[in-house]
Amino acid sequence: MVAKVKDIGIDVNPPAAECSDENCPFHGTLPVRGQIMEGTVVSVKMDKTVVVEHTYLRYQKKYERYEKRTSKYSVHAPPCLELKAGDNVKVMECRPLSKTVSFVVVEKR
């Protein structure tokens, strides 16, 4: 039987596994919108939530150079993606799921 996967509106590879998580953008009812970022999974110690580190460059006008900066985000991880520390992921904004979680993983790269 082929797993029914919902089209979330962006070009990503859907997960091969199936899950029953209501906050999964592919198998549940969670709509995604807004920002799209890429990062690395740093921690998987929470239940259905991972910490993703996003590295980016910021321009310093005074020195006319770029500086490297990092931010850490708490991101909802659907069980169908089977994430572990060190994975490169693509995350997308969604409605707030908790006090700190407003992003969801949409692709494991």
C-alpha positions in Angstrom: 0.0 0.0 0.0 1.4 3.4 -0.9 1.5 6.0 1.9 -0.8 9.0 1.3 1.4 12.1 1.4 -0.1 15.6 1.3 1.4 18.2 -1.0 2.7 21.0 1.2 3.3 23.6 -1.5 7.1 23.6 -1.8 9.5 21.3 -3.7 10.8 18.9 -1.1 11.2 15.1 -1.0 8.3 13.6 1.1 9.2 11.0 3.7 9.1 7.4 2.9 7.7 6.4 6.3 4.2 7.0 7.5 3.2 8.6 10.9 0.0 9.5 12.8 1.3 12.8 14.2 -1.4 15.5 13.8 1.4 18.2 13.6 3.1 16.5 10.6 2.9 18.7 7.5 2.7 15.6 5.2 0.4 13.2 7.2 -1.4 15.6 9.6 -3.2 18.9 9.4 -0.4 21.4 10.1 -0.1 24.1 7.4 3.3 25.6 6.7 4.0 29.2 5.5 6.6 31.9 5.7 10.4 31.4 6.2 12.4 28.5 4.9 15.8 27.8 6.5 18.5 25.1 6.4 20.4 24.0 9.4 22.0 21.1 11.3 20.3 19.1 14.1 22.2 19.6 17.3 20.1 17.8 19.9 17.3 15.2 19.8 16.7 14.8 23.5 13.1 16.2 23.6 10.0 14.3 22.5 9.0 15.2 18.9 11.3 18.3 19.1 14.8 18.9 17.9 17.2 21.8 18.2 18.5 23.0 14.9 21.5 25.3 14.5 21.2 27.8 11.6 24.5 29.4 10.4 24.4 32.7 8.3 26.5 35.7 7.3 25.8 39.2 8.5 27.4 42.3 6.9 29.4 44.6 9.2 29.3 48.1 7.6 32.1 49.6 9.6 34.6 46.9 8.6 33.1 46.2 5.2 33.2 42.5 5.9 30.8 39.6 6.8 30.7 37.9 10.1 29.5 34.4 10.7 26.6 34.0 13.1 24.6 31.1 14.4 21.1 30.8 15.9 19.4 27.8 17.5 15.8 27.0 17.0 13.5 24.5 18.7 11.8 22.7 15.8 9.0 20.2 15.7 10.3 16.9 14.2 7.6 14.5 12.8 8.4 10.9 13.7 8.3 9.9 10.0 11.6 11.7 9.3 13.6 9.7 11.9 16.1 12.5 12.7 19.3 12.1 14.6 22.1 14.6 15.7 24.2 15.8 12.8 21.5 15.6 10.1 21.2 18.5 7.7 17.5 19.6 7.5 15.2 22.1 5.9 12.8 23.8 8.3 9.8 25.9 7.5 7.7 28.3 9.6 4.3 27.2 10.9 1.8 28.4 13.6 3.1 28.4 17.2 3.0 24.8 18.5 4.3 25.7 22.0 6.1 28.6 23.7 9.3 28.1 21.8 8.4 26.0 18.7 7.2 27.8 15.6 9.1 25.8 12.9 8.7 22.3 11.6 11.2 20.0 9.8 10.0 19.5 6.2 13.0 17.7 4.6 16.0 15.6 5.7 18.9 16.3 3.3 
